[in-house]
Amino acid sequence: MFALIFLVAISSVYSWTPIPVKDDRNVFMPGSQPGEVGTFETPDKCDNCHGGYNLAVEPAFNWRGSMMAQAARDPLWFACLTASLQDSIWAVGNPNAGDICIRCHSPTGWLEGRSDPTNTEALRTSDFDGVQCDFCHKMIDPLSQLGQPGVPDETDPTAISMADAAYQRDIAVLVTLSLFNGIEPFLDPVTNLPTYYGNGSLPYYVENAGGQYFVDPGSAKSGPFYDPEARHQVHYSRYHKSKTFCSTCHDVSNPILASVLLGTDTPETQAASSYFHVERTTSEFLLGAYGQGGTSTIIPGIPWADKCQDCHMRDVTGVGCDKAGAPIRDDLPLHDLAGGNQWIARILASADTENAAYDSYNYLILSGQKYAGAQIDVTGLVGVGDALLDGAYRVDRQLEVSANLDIIEESSDNVTLRVTNNAGHKLISGFPEGRRMFLNIRFYDASDSLIGEINPYEPLVTTQDPSGDEVYVSGGILTNTHDELVWEAQMSSKELTGENKTFHFALATDRYKDNRIPPKGFDTSEMYSRLVQPRWHGEDAPDYFTPEEYAGGYDDVTVGKPSGTDYWQATLYYQTTSKEYIEFLRDEINGAADTLPSEAYIAQTDPFFTTLRGWGNAIWDLWLHNGGSEPQVVNSIGTNALPGDINGDGIVNIQDLTIVTLSYGNLEGEPGYDPDADINNDGIVDMRDMYIVASSLGETTP
């Protein structure tokens, strides 16, 4: 009934009147609000002490090479934001849904009051530094009263004292916060827990997520060490060591749909994981063995993981700043924050005018010179190219250890393969639109002829017109022959747009498909409460994985061999974004689509979109010019694998040699050891492995 009422409301809303974000209850969520925490120091100031001394471990260089640092310079985000603003106007009569996007991609811009209007025109240069130092290191725990139960108890008297002082400080900040009506306090004054904490279980407000951050208005920095040699005031924060810290922006729901369809107080009274799934990385993690006490991993250098930081800010040895007396730690968090997006990182690196990877074509697009109404802050990329390329390389390595591909059983007619998820969350996770993992299998006969292929991918082919512009010719297409071997989340908006499958994530009310592989030890009893149960073609599919697969974190798949098969090659690929999604963004922004009523397409005519309307053409052009977000090899296996083909792309070339070179001298279990580069499996990557690759250079599969 709610959906029907909502549809009636939106069908006539195409002109709109701005509503200040601060007055819009539909977008209000608990946490620190704009104007409540003062101003933030820029990362440049932090670099004075935390950068320029050791690129391998220092916070500055590694953070700047991450997509966290570039979250508000990401051209894919800008295109997605533009489409979502248009969707928001159609759905609720204003573009305020974009405020939810800005609050996580530019938290300092949001907290300092520059997210309104939501077309980003009020953001200033420092706001484009994304999820930056001063923001993260001033965050506090809204559930401080619980004492971060997942973090080991303190035993050192100094640590105990400093942790207690931080707790008192957190409570002092939290008691000043109120809910939307300005009357009800955020904290219950008796329990010091959120007012709507309820019995401590979902769906009550038992965790903050979806951009609901709580920030200390003071100038002190909070961090995970109680014994720093700092030149500024510090708080010892157990929260920064907890698995709940990252949930702030990595368990995303749609509060606007919740407010409109479920009730205006839903985002204040319920945890974000309980309504309208957008992303569920934290929930996926919390239900796996990693989030339920921790478990061993097979990822090199990470023997055990029980929090996000173990993999995404792994421990290294070094000092956290360049000051004399800074302690050498063997548990220094590396601020690389590697995820799965190396494609955009390399595009941004190419816009650094001082870098060898500089690409004038990309620069013209990103600087706004090619498409009016499509521009990022390119000035903030000057001198950052090397950091971004280094970050992209770390993403490559992260993806390569994210999954194993093994032969479980083989007969003359069939082969059973196992794809094992080595990550702490679903594989894949995060932003669902366009992001996917798929298995390609090629079958050959005795004469080396290809006689069958599962999920073939046709590489992108482009040309240039007389003006030098990139023009699509063919390819960039996955032919989905076996849907179960394409692991992805496909959203649904049947109630709002009439689409069983939709790219309108701002209008998504459910998932049509979600066969992504859960982490090992997945708790199926709680998956419905967090909306992370498998879905298959519009229906819940709790039995999609067997109990053994849930426990082991893998998916066993059996495929038939074509008659006459002599040998085969299977390759697991990851793709950041698909041609279908990029085309969707292009057409939605340009008004050439038909997923909404024609009156809804206003991005090309409404003055509100003056600074954004070029992103449809810009993101398509970037996709064409940058390889179409070419799928990346995660793992490869077969009955005729080439010695030295480390990345499994079917050819031994300089890319394989580079992997060995960069891993040279690393023993098994040491940081930097790449098991794929250890071709002879002797526990060290050395000249013997390099010789195998070098002697095979230029060899290809038949």
RABEL-V592364 format. One record per helix or strand. SS is the DSSP state (H for helix, E for strand). FROM is the first residue (numbers start at 0). LEN is the number of residues. If there is no record, write none. Layout:
BEGIN
ss=SS from=FROM len=LEN
ss=SS from=FROM len=LEN
END
This chain:
BEGIN
ss=H from=1 len=9
ss=H from=20 len=3
ss=H from=24 len=3
ss=H from=42 len=8
ss=H from=58 len=6
ss=H from=74 len=18
ss=H from=97 len=8
ss=H from=106 len=5
ss=H from=124 len=5
ss=H from=132 len=4
ss=E from=138 len=1
ss=H from=143 len=3
ss=H from=156 len=18
ss=E from=177 len=1
ss=E from=184 len=1
ss=E from=186 len=1
ss=E from=193 len=1
ss=E from=203 len=1
ss=E from=214 len=1
ss=E from=220 len=3
ss=E from=233 len=3
ss=H from=238 len=3
ss=H from=246 len=4
ss=E from=251 len=2
ss=H from=254 len=8
ss=H from=265 len=4
ss=E from=269 len=1
ss=H from=271 len=3
ss=E from=276 len=3
ss=H from=280 len=6
ss=E from=294 len=2
ss=E from=303 len=2
ss=H from=308 len=4
ss=E from=314 len=4
ss=E from=328 len=5
ss=H from=341 len=8
ss=H from=359 len=7
ss=H from=377 len=4
ss=H from=384 len=16
ss=E from=402 len=8
ss=E from=413 len=8
ss=E from=426 len=1
ss=E from=435 len=9
ss=E from=449 len=5
ss=E from=456 len=2
ss=E from=460 len=4
ss=E from=469 len=5
ss=E from=476 len=2
ss=H from=482 len=3
ss=E from=485 len=2
ss=E from=488 len=5
ss=E from=498 len=4
ss=H from=504 len=3
ss=E from=509 len=5
ss=E from=516 len=1
ss=H from=523 len=3
ss=E from=534 len=2
ss=E from=538 len=2
ss=H from=546 len=6
ss=E from=553 len=7
ss=E from=566 len=9
ss=H from=578 len=12
ss=H from=597 len=3
ss=H from=606 len=3
ss=H from=614 len=11
ss=E from=631 len=7
ss=E from=650 len=1
ss=H from=653 len=10
ss=E from=666 len=1
ss=E from=683 len=1
ss=H from=686 len=10
ss=E from=699 len=1
END
